[in-house]
């Protein structure tokens, strides 16, 4: 730091202010310091910075071990947002959902002196366990659950599922079958809630939901069962991967999408628009989820910590060719 100060013609205190971004430094002076840092290949020592600022500039992320598109995309959104705010990240994954695994993940991250933690688990009971854990840093959850005891950022899953179901009813289908996600995922339960509420409000039959595991394979297996029922003319799948499996099962059964069966997914995976036919789906903005979650956590790190905060993000229904008016039947 002394070498940088000498080359830039400023004091070491000025270099410290530039490095730690704690006080205002004029633009011309700041640029001289930054040029000197580049010329000398100077990199601030994170450990030394943490001693000075009391901050590690690192955020912890607790994630599930799921490789499904939705949870993985949320993870990427969180990491990108953290980096955009000048933070590095440390990730702890939950191999199981018991109390011990959560406690171990929290201890691991807090031993690394993270400034705050983002919980991206999305499974029932996880946020409830936080009440029993000792935490020395703020925490924000990235999925709403009824028992949440921390600030939450969440996509309005109910609204997204309701919009998909309503579209299919408006297209003239008698009812809508649902290929659901795993029962212990809060997002799956919320999508069931939105789907069921629309059917009950329209006073139409509510078929029993068929539970998958987010994979195309499970969608295919459930699709084969649904394909055997000629009364099934509309299906809402809880994610696009399962919808792809359903589409394949319908093709093999000789039932054409959307002429015989309309199909809607959830997530808007990149390949959705290139399927045959292109898939109608509900788009989640994973970049916005990441940005708002990280900003809420940074607010908490700065002293604005309110467990009652619930930030809801509205998803978007993207209509493509896999949904169509119900065929006229004899």
GUTOR-734847 format. One record per residue: residue in three letters; x, y, z of N, C-alpha, C in turn. Coordinates in steps of 0.001 Angstrom, whole numbers, plus 500000, padded with zeros to 6 digits. Example, Ala and Ser with C-alpha at 12.3 -4.5 7.8 and 13.67 -1.06 7.14 Angstrom:
> res n.c1 n.c2 n.c3 ca.c1 ca.c2 ca.c3 c.c1 c.c2 c.c3
> ALA 513190 494310 507800 512300 495500 507800 513200 496700 507800
> SER 512850 497750 507080 513670 498940 507140 512900 500030 507870
***
This chain:
> res n.c1 n.c2 n.c3 ca.c1 ca.c2 ca.c3 c.c1 c.c2 c.c3
> UNK 500820 498805 500000 500000 500000 500000 500865 501261 500000
> UNK 502003 501171 500706 502936 502294 500697 503500 502544 499304
> UNK 503804 501465 498568 504309 501607 497197 503263 502254 496304
> UNK 502019 501852 496453 500939 502430 495647 500801 503915 495959
> UNK 500849 504266 497252 500712 505663 497654 501842 506509 497066
> UNK 503070 505972 497119 504223 506727 496594 504090 506940 495090
> UNK 503706 505891 494353 503598 506014 492903 502465 506963 492507
> UNK 501365 506942 493256 500214 507786 492936 500366 509196 493474
> UNK 501329 509402 494377 501518 510727 494950 500439 511098 495940
> UNK 499969 510107 496711 498932 510363 497713 499352 509700 499019
> UNK 498549 509889 500052 498848 509263 501337 498335 507825 501356
> UNK 498873 507043 502305 498378 505670 502452 496915 505659 502879
> UNK 496504 506686 503630 495096 506766 504044 494180 506909 502832
> UNK 494646 507668 501823 493839 507825 500606 493728 506512 499854
> UNK 494853 505784 499780 494810 504471 499136 493826 503560 499872
> UNK 493865 503601 501194 492959 502775 501991 491508 503124 501703
> UNK 491225 504428 501552 489836 504839 501270 489376 504316 499918
> UNK 490274 504340 498934 489924 503829 497605 489695 502326 497657
> UNK 490605 501605 498325 490522 500150 498383 489255 499694 499102
> UNK 488917 500362 500205 487794 499917 501027 486492 500617 500706
> UNK 486565 501630 499800 485362 502362 499369 484547 502858 500556
> UNK 485240 503337 501561 484539 503767 502777 484276 505265 502800
> UNK 485101 506057 502155 484924 507498 502161 485100 508017 500741
> UNK 484559 509220 500493 484622 509783 499147 486053 510213 498811
> UNK 486469 509843 497603 487749 510294 497069 487476 510857 495684
> UNK 488022 512035 495395 487790 512683 494105 488124 511788 492927
> UNK 487412 511995 491825 487566 511127 490662 488978 511079 490120
> UNK 489652 512232 490016 491005 512263 489468 491979 511535 490396
> UNK 491844 511773 491708 492716 511110 492676 492475 509611 492686
> UNK 491204 509213 492646 490861 507787 492627 491482 507106 491414
> UNK 491428 507756 490249 491966 507150 489036 493486 506998 489133
> UNK 494171 507985 489751 495622 507866 489934 495958 506667 490808
> UNK 495177 506466 491869 495407 505340 492767 495159 504018 492035
> UNK 494069 503949 491278 493745 502720 490561 494797 502406 489502
> UNK 495312 503423 488821 496370 503207 487827 497632 502673 488491
> UNK 497967 503227 489672 499150 502765 490399 498963 501314 490844
> UNK 497756 500968 491272 497478 499580 491685 497654 498626 490507
> UNK 497170 499046 489336 497308 498182 488160 498773 498038 487753
> UNK 499496 499139 487790 500891 499112 487373 501732 498237 488292
> UNK 501425 498264 489583 502197 497484 490560 501599 496095 490791
> UNK 500497 495810 490061 499815 494522 490239 499421 494309 491697
> UNK 498921 495379 492307 498553 495340 493722 497143 494762 493879
> UNK 497005 493784 494756 495706 493213 495096 495504 493305 496598
> UNK 494404 493916 497030 494152 494011 498468 494060 492623 499099
> UNK 494555 492501 500316 494484 491246 501063 493129 491171 501764
> UNK 492261 490201 501381 490923 490140 501974 490952 490007 503499
> UNK 491895 489235 504013 491966 489057 505465 492298 490380 506156
> UNK 493240 491126 505550 493592 492425 506137 492423 493397 506035
> UNK 491720 493376 504887 490560 494249 504728 489494 493936 505770
> UNK 489274 492642 506023 488257 492263 506994 488594 492781 508382
> UNK 489893 492793 508727 490299 493323 510025 490007 494807 510132
> UNK 490197 495533 509019 489993 496984 509026 488511 497333 509003
> UNK 487751 496667 508104 486351 497039 507878 485370 496270 508740
> UNK 485814 495121 509275 484873 494268 509991 483983 493481 509052
> UNK 484282 493513 507763 483490 492810 506753 484404 491933 505906
> UNK 483920 490737 505549 484717 489837 504715 484424 490024 503237
> UNK 483357 490772 502915 482896 490949 501518 482603 489592 500888
> UNK 482105 488662 501707 481713 487346 501219 480307 487036 501721
> UNK 479469 486518 500832 478131 486084 501208 478074 484558 501136
> UNK 477415 483947 502100 477224 482511 502078 475914 482159 501397
> UNK 475900 481040 500682 474677 480542 500056 474486 479088 500480
> UNK 473325 478800 501074 472965 477423 501394 471989 476957 500328
> UNK 472368 475933 499570 471520 475441 498492 471234 473963 498636
> UNK 470195 473519 497942 469888 472084 497917 470816 471408 496913
> UNK 470788 470095 496900 471628 469370 495959 470898 469078 494647
> UNK 469753 469745 494426 468973 469523 493210 469680 470127 491995
> UNK 469618 469401 490865 470187 469917 489622 469072 470353 488671
> UNK 467838 470429 489164 466726 470895 488339 466977 472329 487900
> UNK 466390 472712 486772 466654 474013 486168 466325 475174 487109
> UNK 465169 475109 487778 464759 476217 488630 465727 476520 489756
> UNK 465990 475548 490659 466933 475814 491755 468327 476183 491265
> UNK 468795 475537 490183 470129 475857 489665 470175 477276 489114
> UNK 469099 477719 488473 469059 479071 487908 468987 480127 489008
> UNK 468257 479830 490077 468232 480747 491230 469637 480894 491798
> UNK 470345 479768 491915 471720 479782 492434 472605 480695 491585
> UNK 472520 480558 490259 473326 481394 489361 472944 482862 489518
> UNK 471651 483135 489639 471203 484514 489820 471737 485140 491090
> UNK 471780 484360 492169 472316 484857 493441 473806 485166 493315
> UNK 474550 484255 492697 475997 484445 492568 476310 485664 491695
> UNK 475593 485823 490589 475833 486972 489715 475540 488282 490433
> UNK 474435 488313 491177 474079 489536 491894 475110 489860 492969
> UNK 475584 488838 493682 476608 489068 494715 477869 489637 494094
> UNK 478314 489055 492978 479525 489546 492313 479332 490977 491810
> UNK 478131 491292 491317 477862 492645 490820 477962 493679 491934
> UNK 477701 493254 493167 477803 494166 494314 479184 494103 494965
> UNK 480124 493413 494325 481485 493373 494845 481728 492326 495908
> UNK 480860 491320 495993 481013 490268 496994 481406 488947 496322
> UNK 482220 488180 497000 482456 486802 496596 481433 485931 497323
> UNK 481345 484657 496935 480360 483781 497566 481025 482490 498042
> UNK 480453 481921 499073 480847 480604 499565 479579 479767 499649
> UNK 479594 478581 499046 478385 477772 498920 478468 476534 499804
> UNK 477384 476271 500530 477239 475029 501304 475969 474342 500817
> UNK 476085 473096 500391 474930 472373 499859 474392 471383 500888
> UNK 473061 471274 500920 472403 470359 501847 472191 469015 501172
> UNK 472896 468010 501637 472719 466669 501090 471409 466065 501581
> UNK 470965 466470 502761 469687 466017 503307 469035 467201 504010
> UNK 467785 467014 504442 467015 468131 504981 466801 468041 506485
> UNK 467664 467312 507174 467503 467196 508612 468135 468402 509317
> UNK 467805 468502 510577 468284 469631 511373 469805 469676 511437
> UNK 470434 468501 511532 471884 468448 511629 472570 468997 510393
> UNK 472036 468710 509198 472646 469189 507957 472575 470711 507873
> UNK 471430 471286 508258 471303 472734 508232 472251 473381 509231
> UNK 472331 472808 510422 473227 473346 511447 474677 473305 510975
> UNK 475046 472199 510329 476411 472052 509830 476708 473089 508744
> UNK 475748 473324 507856 475946 474308 506789 476085 475719 507357
> UNK 475252 476057 508330 475337 477380 508951 476675 477560 509670
> UNK 477110 476538 510392 478396 476612 511097 479542 476771 510104
> UNK 479490 476011 509011 480547 476079 508001 480701 477499 507456
> UNK 479583 478124 507127 479644 479461 506543 480039 480513 507574
> UNK 479544 480382 508786 479879 481376 509800 481339 481264 510235
> UNK 481911 480066 510155 483340 479927 510438 484178 480639 509377
> UNK 483622 480793 508192 484326 481510 507125 484103 483017 507210
> UNK 483430 483457 508266 483191 484880 508532 482434 485569 507401
> UNK 481423 484895 506836 480607 485531 505812 479827 486684 506444
> UNK 479505 487679 505628 478769 488842 506139 477278 488570 506257
> UNK 476768 487611 505493 475353 487268 505511 475146 485977 504753
> UNK 473949 485404 504886 473671 484102 504277 472360 484158 503493
> UNK 472369 483550 502309 471178 483382 501481 470778 481915 501515
> UNK 469538 481630 501876 469053 480255 501960 468234 479929 500717
> UNK 468779 479053 499863 468129 478675 498611 467828 477184 498643
> UNK 466987 476768 499606 466702 475347 499769 465340 474977 499190
> UNK 464310 475765 499495 463002 475543 498901 462281 474288 499349
> UNK 462654 473738 500488 462031 472500 500964 461288 472766 502266
> UNK 460197 472055 502455 459381 472235 503654 460180 471969 504917
> UNK 459953 472806 505915 460564 472592 507220 461920 473241 507399
> UNK 462582 473618 506294 463925 474174 506417 463894 475515 507139
> UNK 463027 476437 506680 463004 477757 507326 462522 477655 508766
> UNK 461674 476690 509070 461215 476505 510432 462373 476136 511357
> UNK 463348 475404 510828 464511 475001 511621 465388 476203 511993
> UNK 465290 477290 511232 466145 478445 511508 465877 479026 512886
> UNK 464638 478878 513369 464288 479386 514692 465091 478712 515790
> UNK 465598 477519 515514 466332 476760 516529 467842 476903 516374
> UNK 468265 477649 515366 469694 477765 515091 470239 479093 515626
> UNK 471493 479063 516025 472158 480283 516482 472888 480902 515292
> UNK 472492 482123 514935 473093 482791 513788 473657 484133 514219
> UNK 474895 484377 513818 475557 485632 514159 475508 486631 513010
> UNK 474919 486246 511878 474853 487119 510707 473432 487118 510165
> UNK 473051 488141 509379 471701 488171 508793 471508 487042 507784
> UNK 470254 486665 507588 469926 485608 506630 468647 485981 505884
> UNK 468625 485695 504587 467448 485914 503746 467108 484593 503053
> UNK 465818 484235 503033 465370 483013 502367 464877 483339 500962
> UNK 465180 482434 500015 464791 482651 498621 463690 481655 498273
> UNK 462637 481658 499008 461436 480852 498754 460529 481018 499945
> UNK 459306 481414 499683 458385 481674 500781 457766 480378 501290
> UNK 457654 480280 502595 456953 479172 503226 456151 479741 504389
> UNK 455060 479094 504775 454223 479647 505840 454969 479871 507145
> UNK 455997 479049 507401 456683 479134 508696 457921 480011 508662
> UNK 458127 480779 507564 459351 481569 507424 459521 482541 508589
> UNK 460724 482570 509162 461017 483430 510308 462101 484444 509948
> UNK 462395 484582 508657 463424 485501 508177 462855 486267 506978
> UNK 463513 487354 506556 463067 488043 505336 463076 487093 504145
> UNK 462133 487281 503237 461939 486346 502119 461805 487096 500803
> UNK 462433 486554 499766 462184 486972 498389 461657 485744 497660
> UNK 460508 485861 497011 459911 484680 496390 459097 485056 495166
> UNK 459112 484168 494178 458218 484292 493033 456810 483924 493492
> UNK 455818 484631 492985 454425 484325 493323 454008 483078 492543
> UNK 454323 481916 493102 454051 480645 492440 452552 480424 492241
> UNK 451764 480858 493204 450311 480693 493114 449773 481438 491904
> UNK 450215 482683 491729 449744 483488 490605 450164 482889 489271
> UNK 451389 482372 489193 451859 481771 487952 451051 480544 487567
> UNK 450808 479659 488539 450033 478451 488277 448591 478801 487929
> UNK 448048 479796 488602 446666 480204 488328 446533 480743 486906
> UNK 447512 481523 486464 447456 482085 485109 447488 480979 484061
> UNK 448329 479969 484276 448422 478845 483334 447107 478069 483291
> UNK 446547 477797 484450 445305 477025 484518 444147 477799 483909
> UNK 444094 479089 484193 443015 479931 483675 443052 479992 482151
> UNK 444258 480069 481582 444380 480096 480122 443766 478837 479513
> UNK 444062 477677 480084 443549 476427 479538 442029 476340 479645
> UNK 441467 476823 480743 440003 476839 480860 439397 477818 479865
> UNK 440036 478975 479689 439531 479962 478723 439563 479421 477297
> UNK 440452 478449 477040 440523 477838 475712 439454 476759 475514
> UNK 438600 476580 476517 437458 475687 476363 437637 474286 476912
> UNK 438731 474013 477615 438933 472678 478183 438048 472496 479422
> UNK 437494 471294 479577 436583 471029 480679 437273 471137 482029
> UNK 438495 470666 482092 439293 470754 483307 440763 470678 482907
> UNK 441642 470736 483908 443087 470735 483659 443741 469729 484599
> UNK 444445 468757 484024 445223 467822 484847 446543 468479 485239
> UNK 447110 468042 486358 448346 468674 486848 449418 467636 487140
> UNK 450573 467793 486495 451768 467018 486824 452569 467879 487796
> UNK 452555 467496 489065 453099 468331 490133 454540 467962 490451
> UNK 455211 468888 491141 456549 468618 491646 456483 467823 492936
> UNK 457631 467537 493553 457655 466738 494792 456848 467404 495906
> UNK 456171 466587 496684 455273 467110 497718 455989 467907 498796
> UNK 457292 467664 499008 457989 468370 500087 458671 469645 499608
> UNK 458398 470083 498378 458924 471357 497874 457843 472420 497993
> UNK 458181 473538 498608 457195 474601 498798 456701 475158 497473
> UNK 457580 475278 496464 457145 475796 495167 456133 474858 494517
> UNK 456318 473546 494670 455366 472581 494113 454007 472730 494790
> UNK 454016 472888 496108 452748 473045 496837 452041 474326 496434
> UNK 452799 475400 496255 452182 476668 495866 451582 476587 494468
> UNK 452231 475864 493562 451688 475724 492204 450418 474869 492225
> UNK 450389 473859 493071 449151 473079 493241 448038 473988 493756
> UNK 448387 474831 494707 447402 475740 495306 446776 476650 494246
> UNK 447625 477240 493375 447102 478124 492341 446250 477382 491326
> UNK 446704 476200 490919 445958 475370 489964 444590 474980 490523
> UNK 444580 474500 491765 443338 474034 492371 442356 475174 492590
> UNK 442864 476340 492998 441979 477467 493288 441199 477889 492041
> UNK 441865 477889 490888 441185 478289 489648 440128 477263 489262
> UNK 440446 475960 489378 439471 474927 489029 438256 474993 489953
> UNK 438491 475160 491242 437373 475220 492189 436535 476464 491957
> UNK 437191 477574 491646 436449 478807 491378 435580 478678 490137
> UNK 436063 477910 489155 435295 477709 487918 434272 476589 488066
> UNK 434245 475929 489221 433305 474846 489498 433414 473725 488460
> UNK 434662 473317 488203 434907 472206 487283 435597 471092 488068
> UNK 435612 469862 487528 436258 468755 488241 437730 469045 488537
> UNK 438204 468606 489707 439607 468775 490107 440268 467396 490108
> UNK 441001 467052 489054 441656 465728 489023 442730 465644 490106
> UNK 443006 464447 490606 444093 464325 491588 445424 464670 490942
> UNK 446260 465497 491589 447566 465824 491010 448452 464590 490927
> UNK 449270 464536 489887 450214 463443 489694 451606 463948 490078
> UNK 452234 463348 491084 453473 463884 491623 454699 463305 490923
> UNK 455546 464203 490395 456816 463827 489802 457970 464313 490648
> UNK 459179 464296 490075 460364 464714 490839 461143 465812 490112
> UNK 460457 466570 489272 461012 467660 488468 461710 467159 487194
> UNK 461943 465873 487041 462721 465377 485906 461833 465091 484699
> UNK 462439 465136 483496 461715 464775 482279 461259 463318 482341
> UNK 462071 462466 482979 461712 461052 483100 460399 460885 483852
> UNK 460253 461574 484974 459012 461438 485743 457834 462023 484971
> UNK 458069 463105 484218 457001 463660 483387 456562 462675 482316
> UNK 457527 461975 481755 457229 460971 480729 456388 459836 481314
> UNK 456783 459333 482474 456057 458231 483093 454623 458629 483447
> UNK 454464 459833 484008 453123 460299 484346 452334 460621 483087
> UNK 453024 461122 482058 452361 461410 480791 451797 460163 480144
> UNK 452503 459048 480275 452005 457781 479713 450682 457387 480383
> UNK 450569 457621 481682 449318 457327 482384 448201 458249 481920
> UNK 448499 459540 481822 447484 460506 481411 447058 460287 479963
> UNK 447983 459822 479135 447667 459605 477719 446613 458523 477528
> UNK 446460 457637 478504 445485 456553 478399 444057 457033 478635
> UNK 443912 458235 479183 442582 458773 479489 442182 459757 478392
> UNK 441218 459377 477583 440803 460226 476458 440141 461517 476911
> UNK 439721 461567 478181 439096 462785 478705 440125 463858 479052
> UNK 441400 463478 479125 442455 464455 479430 442769 465243 478160
> UNK 442433 466543 478166 442693 467396 477001 443589 468575 477336
> UNK 443921 468766 478615 444762 469894 479017 445585 469496 480226
> UNK 446886 469795 480164 447803 469436 481261 448665 470642 481607
> UNK 448741 470927 482899 449684 471932 483410 450764 471185 484178
> UNK 452003 471264 483697 453134 470617 484363 453855 471647 485226
> UNK 454321 471231 486401 454902 472160 487377 456277 472667 486979
> UNK 456908 472059 485969 458121 472662 485396 458272 472193 483953
> UNK 459125 472855 483208 459263 472571 481785 459876 471198 481527
> UNK 460781 470765 482397 461405 469461 482186 460368 468347 482216
> UNK 459457 468396 483176 458403 467389 483215 457460 467554 482030
> UNK 457231 468796 481604 456381 469023 480433 456982 468377 479186
> UNK 458304 468429 479050 458975 467781 477916 458720 466278 477952
> UNK 458792 465683 479134 458514 464256 479262 457077 463929 478896
> UNK 456140 464776 479337 454732 464583 479001 454539 464656 477485
> UNK 455191 465631 476839 455065 465800 475394 455528 464544 474650
> UNK 456624 463973 475113 457134 462757 474479 456145 461601 474658
> UNK 455577 461473 475849 454621 460401 476111 453388 460541 475229
> UNK 452926 461763 475048 451759 461993 474191 452072 461620 472743
> UNK 453259 461981 472292 453673 461648 470925 453669 460130 470704
> UNK 454227 459403 471668 454286 457955 471541 452894 457326 471575
> UNK 451962 457974 472277 450600 457449 472380 449728 457874 471201
> UNK 450297 458632 470271 449534 459081 469116 448604 460235 469414
> UNK 448880 460952 470501 448045 462108 470860 448851 463382 470594
> UNK 448339 464198 469709 449089 465350 469218 448917 466562 470134
> UNK 450042 467214 470436 450035 468484 471173 450173 469609 470145
> UNK 449231 470581 470086 448129 470799 471026 446765 470331 470507
> UNK 446709 469667 469323 445411 469332 468751 444588 468447 469682
> UNK 445222 467437 470267 444511 466524 471168 444670 466911 472635
> UNK 445847 467405 472983 446135 467759 474383 446925 469065 474412
> UNK 446401 470070 475111 447153 471303 475336 448068 471114 476537
> UNK 449245 471747 476480 450259 471511 477513 450942 472827 477885
> UNK 451088 473068 479185 451779 474261 479691 452799 473826 480745
> UNK 453978 474424 480708 455016 474155 481697 455235 475337 482623
> UNK 456386 475344 483276 456726 476410 484233 458245 476548 484267
> UNK 458765 477741 484134 460189 478121 484239 460669 478864 483001
> UNK 460207 478460 481807 460699 478977 480527 462178 478666 480358
> UNK 462491 477376 480302 463868 476953 480032 464247 477403 478627
> UNK 465534 477633 478357 465944 478157 477041 465449 477337 475860
> UNK 465321 476015 476021 464930 475159 474897 463420 475198 474641
> UNK 462637 475788 475546 461177 475717 475454 460647 476275 474130
> UNK 461221 477345 473653 460719 477969 472416 461106 477193 471165
> UNK 462029 476227 471303 462501 475486 470140 461928 474073 470061
> UNK 461032 473729 470981 460383 472424 470918 459366 472398 469781
> UNK 458863 471211 469468 457819 471071 468455 456593 470442 469102
> UNK 455572 471250 469390 455479 472698 469174 456184 473476 470297
> UNK 456477 474768 470072 457048 475585 471144 456141 475566 472376
> UNK 456764 475516 473548 456031 475267 474791 455513 476558 475434
> UNK 454210 476605 475676 453641 477647 476529 454115 477395 477957
> UNK 454520 478447 478655 455120 478239 479975 454986 479498 480825
> UNK 455376 479386 482071 455380 480516 483004 456836 480884 483275
> UNK 457214 482095 482939 458606 482525 483050 458892 483121 484426
> UNK 459971 482612 485047 460484 483216 486273 461713 484049 485925
> UNK 461811 485241 486493 462967 486102 486239 464031 485805 487295
> UNK 464950 484896 486962 465943 484466 487936 466952 485566 488259
> UNK 467202 486457 487304 468107 487578 487568 467498 488512 488616
> UNK 466197 488768 488497 465533 489637 489479 465494 488973 490853
> UNK 465265 487667 490878 465276 486958 492157 466633 487142 492835
> UNK 467712 486963 492064 469050 487120 492626 469310 488532 493116
> UNK 468972 489517 492288 469253 490912 492645 468472 491332 493885
> UNK 467196 491015 493938 466386 491463 495076 466766 490712 496357
> UNK 467144 489453 496227 467565 488689 497410 468854 489256 497986
> UNK 469826 489505 497108 471112 490040 497571 470922 491444 498135
> UNK 470106 492266 497489 469889 493626 498001 469228 493597 499369
> UNK 468272 492692 499553 467613 492577 500856 468613 492139 501923
> UNK 469521 491236 501549 470534 490788 502507 471518 491913 502824
> UNK 471920 492673 501814 472837 493793 502050 472181 494851 502936
> UNK 470868 495053 502753 470148 495978 503640 470208 495481 505083
> UNK 470026 494163 505254 470074 493593 506600 471472 493714 507195
> UNK 472503 493496 506356 473887 493656 506827 474128 495090 507276
> UNK 473483 496022 506571 473627 497441 506913 472783 497875 508085
> UNK 472001 496953 508659 471232 497292 509858 469736 497329 509662
> UNK 469251 497204 508411 467807 497193 508162 467362 495741 508121
> UNK 467003 495189 509247 466694 493760 509352 465278 493588 509889
> UNK 464361 493135 509041 462971 492969 509431 462484 491619 508903
> UNK 462247 490678 509800 461837 489327 509396 460474 489319 508720
> UNK 459732 490430 508819 458400 490464 508213 458449 490796 506734
> UNK 459605 491162 506203 459704 491543 504798 459392 490352 503909
> UNK 458467 490533 502978 458125 489515 501997 458114 490187 500627
> UNK 459130 489945 499839 459231 490553 498515 458727 489552 497482
> UNK 457600 489848 496837 456994 488929 495872 457322 489375 494454
> UNK 457705 488433 493617 458020 488688 492218 456963 488005 491357
> UNK 456304 488760 490489 455231 488211 489668 455801 487544 488420
> UNK 455497 486266 488186 455977 485585 486980 455155 485993 485759
> UNK 455624 485609 484575 454977 486003 483322 454539 484768 482536
> UNK 453270 484751 482129 452770 483677 481285 453205 483934 479845
> UNK 453936 482999 479264 454432 483118 477892 453658 482130 477023
> UNK 452794 482670 476172 451915 481820 475368 452597 481469 474047
> UNK 452725 480154 473795 453281 479661 472534 452297 478642 471946
> UNK 452788 477745 471118 451882 476910 470326 451431 475631 470987
> UNK 451919 475297 472170 451521 474030 472801 450175 474105 473488
> UNK 449576 475293 473523 448226 475458 474110 447303 475970 473014
> UNK 446116 475362 472912 445191 475717 471840 443765 475437 472304
> UNK 442771 475992 471605 441370 475708 471967 441091 474218 471948
> UNK 440222 473818 472870 439852 472402 472938 439181 471979 471642
> UNK 439546 470786 471188 438945 470272 469955 437462 469999 470202
> UNK 436649 470241 469190 435217 469957 469290 435053 468434 469242
> UNK 434342 467890 470241 434183 466435 470329 432730 466056 470123
> UNK 432567 464911 469528 431203 464429 469274 430523 464160 470609
***
